[in-house]
């Protein structure tokens, strides 16, 4: 699954985003591309659960192809 995090701009943001994803699926292996503001991970949970968790953490996430 890939999500675009519009307001992820620094390493601190990347850590916060990773924590939010892991709060939904602790087994998710998150790969962060800070330059493109994308995260990649595999999970059986729906994208909407991650978007909601990221929103609660203050990040704007959009599912991307």
N, C-alpha and C positions, 0 to 999 in steps of 0.2 A: 504494500500500500504506500502511496506517496501523497504527502500533504504539503501544500505551500503555506508557510507561516509568514504572513505579510509584515509583521512587526518584529521579527527575529533579526536583531542587528548585531549581536555580540556574543561572546562566549557565555556570559551569564544568562542570556536569553536561551541559548542552546541547552544549557543545563536545566533551566526551568521547563523548557519544552520536553526534554527527555523525561524529567520527573513526572510531568503530566501524562505522557504516554504510558509510562510504567505504572501509573496509578490505575489505569484501566486494564493493562495487561503486563504484569510483572515479568513475563518471559520475553517480551518484545525486545529485539536487538535493534536499537535505533541508530541509524546512520544519518548524520547531519551534514548538509551542504550549506554552510553559512552564506557563502557568496550568492548562491541561487535562492537562498531562504527556503530550502526544501528539506523535508525529512523523509526517510525511507525505512520501512519496517514491515515485518510479516506478523499477522495476527488473524485469529478467527473472529475477533470482535468486529462489529460494524463500524464503518468510518464515522458515523454520527456520534458514537460514544467517545471517540477521540476528539472530534471537533468540539463537543460539549465540555470535555475535561480541559481542553486547551483554552476555550473561551472563559471558563471559570478561573483559570490561572492568568487571564489577561492577554491572551494571544488570539489573533485572528487567523483561523486556519481554513483553507479551502482545499477540498480533494482535487487532485490533479491526475491526469492520465499516466 
